[in-house]
């Protein structure tokens, strides 16, 4: 597999990769009130989590290692008229360069597995105020409960046999020990399933962002071939639109006062 860079398909990421459902933000808001808060979103991508936090009243800084993703995040925030509530910059989760104790909330959406966990945890502690909240959340599709996801992953492996991230269960219990080891106090861990509707076009766009396909797994001509093969598979086997089962898995932890 080549170097992973989600910025290669940043427009697809913004248009087609689903964000967390509104129910997640309601649950988070009950733990740390978002209105008037200061939030840092790690590996913000096209601003998916950051913009939703801003829409709920938080002043948000979003960071990402990809300049393309940062540019797309700024565009998305502008389209939502939230540029006054958001700031995006290129930086690493392990070394943000931001002020210590500046944030009430640090979020990491669908990205923690890409970090040096110990370094990112230490940096999250540094930038949070005392009693500040760290929320690590994943939102994968469920291969076991979504035949289209299973068929798509089989197709990815046909094009890219070295891909190692197939078959997610959507369960990440190791996150609990990671936050405890990192010096945080566990507030709660929660998990629930949520169905996402996809058109065929949207599912293809979402899969072009996959790290086994367009974000580092395949060279551009092979991405085009994969996309056409997926188009044919969807047309042959699945309704348009279709429902794809996803799972919210979140660990919420507090920095000691």
C-alpha positions in Angstrom: 0.0 0.0 0.0 1.2 3.5 -0.8 1.4 6.4 1.6 -2.1 7.2 2.9 -3.3 10.7 2.0 -7.0 11.3 2.3 -6.5 14.7 0.7 -6.1 12.9 -2.7 -9.9 12.6 -2.7 -10.9 15.4 -0.4 -13.9 16.5 -2.5 -15.2 13.0 -2.5 -14.6 12.9 1.3 -16.6 16.0 1.8 -19.4 15.0 -0.5 -19.9 11.4 0.1 -18.3 10.2 3.4 -21.1 10.3 6.0 -20.7 12.3 9.1 -21.8 11.2 12.6 -25.6 11.2 13.1 -27.2 14.1 15.0 -27.9 11.7 17.9 -24.1 11.6 18.6 -23.9 15.4 19.0 -26.9 15.4 21.3 -25.3 12.8 23.5 -21.9 14.7 23.5 -23.7 18.0 24.2 -25.2 16.4 27.4 -21.7 15.6 28.6 -19.9 18.8 27.6 -22.3 21.7 26.6 -21.2 22.8 23.1 -22.7 26.3 23.1 -19.9 28.7 24.1 -17.3 26.0 24.3 -13.8 25.9 22.7 -13.1 22.7 20.7 -10.2 21.2 18.9 -10.9 18.6 16.2 -7.9 16.3 15.4 -7.4 15.0 11.8 -10.4 17.1 10.8 -10.4 16.0 7.2 -12.9 18.2 5.3 -14.2 19.5 8.6 -16.9 17.0 9.1 -17.0 17.0 12.9 -15.6 20.5 13.3 -18.4 22.1 11.3 -21.1 20.2 13.2 -19.6 21.4 16.5 -19.5 24.9 15.2 -23.1 24.7 14.1 -24.0 23.8 17.8 -22.2 26.9 19.1 -18.6 25.8 19.7 -15.6 27.9 18.6 -13.6 25.2 16.7 -10.0 24.7 15.6 -9.6 21.9 13.1 -6.2 20.5 12.3 -5.1 18.0 9.6 -1.8 16.9 8.0 -3.3 17.4 4.5 -3.3 20.8 3.1 -6.0 19.7 0.6 -8.2 18.6 3.5 -7.7 21.9 5.3 -8.6 23.8 2.2 -11.8 21.7 1.7 -12.7 22.2 5.4 -12.5 25.9 5.0 -14.7 25.7 1.9 -17.3 23.5 3.7 -17.4 25.9 6.7 -17.9 28.8 4.4 -20.8 27.0 2.6 -22.4 26.5 6.0 -21.8 30.2 6.9 -19.7 29.0 9.9 -16.3 30.5 8.9 -16.6 32.9 11.9 -16.8 29.9 14.3 -14.0 27.8 12.7 -10.3 27.9 12.1 -8.4 25.3 10.1 -4.7 24.7 9.9 -2.1 22.1 8.9 -0.8 20.4 12.0 -0.3 16.9 13.5 -2.4 15.5 16.4 0.8 14.6 18.2 2.2 18.1 18.0 -0.5 20.7 17.4 1.5 23.8 18.2 -1.6 25.2 20.1 -1.7 26.8 23.5 -1.8 24.6 26.6 -5.1 24.5 28.4 -7.0 26.3 25.7 -9.8 23.9 24.9 -12.9 22.5 26.7 -13.2 19.6 24.2 -10.9 17.6 22.0 -12.5 15.3 19.4 -11.0 12.6 17.2 -13.5 11.3 14.7 -12.6 8.1 12.8 -8.9 8.8 13.0 -7.3 7.7 16.2 -5.8 4.5 14.7 -3.7 6.7 12.4 -1.9 8.4 15.3 1.0 7.7 17.6 -1.5 7.0 20.4 0.7 7.9 23.3 1.9 11.1 21.8 -1.6 12.2 20.7 -3.0 11.4 24.1 -0.3 13.5 25.8 -1.0 16.4 23.4 -4.7 16.2 24.0 -4.1 16.4 27.8 -1.8 19.4 27.3 -4.2 21.5 25.2 -7.3 20.7 27.4 -8.2 22.8 30.4 -8.5 21.0 33.7 -11.8 18.9 33.6 -11.7 19.2 29.8 -13.2 16.4 27.7 -11.6 14.1 25.1 -14.0 12.2 22.8 -12.6 9.5 20.5 -15.3 8.3 18.1 -15.4 5.9 15.3 -18.2 5.4 12.7 -17.4 2.4 10.5 -19.8 0.6 8.2 -20.5 -2.9 9.4 -19.5 -5.7 7.0 -21.3 -8.3 9.0 -24.6 -6.5 8.7 -24.3 -4.9 5.3 -23.9 -7.3 2.3 -22.9 -4.4 0.0 -20.0 -3.5 2.3 -18.9 -7.1 2.4 -19.0 -7.3 -1.4 -17.2 -4.0 -1.8 -14.4 -5.1 0.5 -14.0 -8.3 -1.5 -13.6 -6.1 -4.6 -11.0 -3.9 -2.9 -9.0 -7.0 -1.9 -9.2 -8.2 -5.5 -7.6 -5.0 -6.6 -5.4 -4.5 -3.5 -4.6 -7.9 -1.8 -2.2 -6.1 0.7 -5.0 -4.1 2.2 -5.2 -4.9 5.9 -8.2 -3.0 7.2 -11.1 -5.1 6.0 -13.7 -6.6 8.2 -14.2 -4.1 11.0 -16.6 -5.1 13.7 -17.1 -1.5 14.8 -16.0 -2.3 18.3 -12.9 -0.7 19.8 -12.7 -1.6 23.5 -9.0 -0.9 23.6 -9.7 2.8 23.5 -10.9 2.6 27.1 -7.5 1.3 28.3 -5.7 3.9 26.1 -7.4 6.9 27.7 -6.8 5.5 31.2 -3.2 4.8 30.4 -3.0 8.3 29.1 -3.9 9.9 32.4 -7.6 10.6 31.7 -10.6 9.6 33.8 -13.2 7.6 31.9 -16.6 9.4 31.7 -18.4 6.8 29.6 -18.1 4.6 26.6 -21.2 4.2 24.4 -22.0 2.3 21.2 -25.1 2.1 19.0 -25.9 1.2 15.4 -27.3 3.6 12.8 -28.4 3.0 9.3 -27.1 5.3 6.5 -28.8 5.7 3.1 -26.5 5.7 0.1 -27.2 6.2 -3.6 -24.9 4.2 -5.8 -23.0 7.4 -6.7 -22.5 8.2 -3.0 -21.3 4.7 -2.1 -18.8 4.8 -4.9 -17.6 8.3 -3.8 -17.3 7.1 -0.2 -15.2 4.1 -1.3 -12.9 6.2 -3.4 -11.8 7.8 -0.1 -11.0 4.4 1.4 -7.3 3.9 2.4 -7.3 0.7 0.4 -8.5 2.5 -2.8 -8.0 6.2 -3.7 -6.3 7.5 -0.5 -3.1 5.5 -1.0 -4.0 2.0 -1.8 -4.1 2.2 -5.6 -2.6 4.4 -8.3 -5.0 6.7 -10.1 -5.7 4.5 -13.2 -6.5 1.5 -10.9 -8.9 3.7 -8.9 -10.8 4.4 -12.1 -10.9 0.7 -12.9 -12.0 -0.1 -9.3 -14.7 2.5 -9.5 -16.1 1.1 -12.7 -16.1 -2.4 -11.3 -17.9 -1.2 -8.2 -20.5 0.6 -10.4 -21.2 -2.7 -12.3 -21.4 -4.6 -9.0 -23.9 -2.2 -7.5 -26.0 -2.1 -10.7 -26.1 -5.9 -10.8 -26.9 -6.6 -7.1 -28.3 -3.7 -5.1 -31.2 -1.2 -5.1 -30.6 2.5 -5.6 -30.7 4.0 -3.0 -29.6 1.4 -0.4 -29.2 1.2 3.4 -25.8 0.5 4.9 -25.5 -0.3 8.6 -22.9 1.7 10.6 -21.9 1.8 14.2 -21.1 4.7 16.5 -18.4 3.8 19.0 -17.3 6.5 21.4 -15.1 6.8 24.4 -15.4 10.0 26.5 -12.7 10.9 29.1 -12.0 13.8 31.3 -8.7 15.5 32.1 -8.2 15.5 35.9 -8.6 18.9 37.5 
